[in-house]
Amino acid sequence: MTSWSSIFLALGGAVFLAWGTVMQWLGHERHGRGSPDAWKVTKQPIWWTGIVASGLGTLLYYAALWVGMISLVQPISSLHIAITAIAMGKLRKEAVRGLRAWGISLVALGVLACLVGEIGKEAPVPPSLFGAIAFSVLILGLMLLALRLPRISDRLAVWSGCVYSVSAVSWKAVSDLGATLPGVVAGMIFGAAYVFGFVLIQAAFRRGGAGAVNAVASGVATALPMAAAVWVFSEPVGWMSWVGILMIATGVVLGGYKRGACKALVSPEV
């Protein structure tokens, strides 16, 4: 029952997160992504619609993490990458074909593979401190490597994905550790990481398209917690799930980055 609850919660979260992403980007677009006074985007009602939708999606996502395994929830949540790409195509009256169509299809198939591979499994082992340290080193290394990316929007998107990965893992740790000192520490890390990730992705939206930024950030935030699922929570991630994650990652590259979900991805940046 827990698996199905987490599945439905994660699916609902994916829909609302996609809706919120598109609305937030439209708010930045109407305000003028290259204009000064970035805070004035808060005067756009459509931006607030996106914030509310994203908030609902986030609540559903974290509820899914609370009752289900990371290795099951994270891949399902990545569906909002495909939904966002389709929505952006509709908004711009662009046909969903070519690399974008392949990317969306691979993400969907990857989610299905992870669903089949992980449903019904459990991870009764408590979180590992050594695994948490290894995961932290992985996060730091990727954030440093992102400095080599040429586009500012890509760097910000990767950093946002890394920080949101930390928030997901720390929240799952809270659900396992409860009202203990380590649980309180994990809760504090979760709060700080979520706020920082929000600031980073808003900055990325001002410098790149919603589809591209969302694809990079969400791709990172989907793949990295899978490492934590194994290292920190000892979840039984099978070969089918790893194949699914590879398909999702490939779909993100094809549909969200190489082709670009919107033209802003290839525009020059300051």
Disulfide bonds with the S-S distance in Angstrom:
none
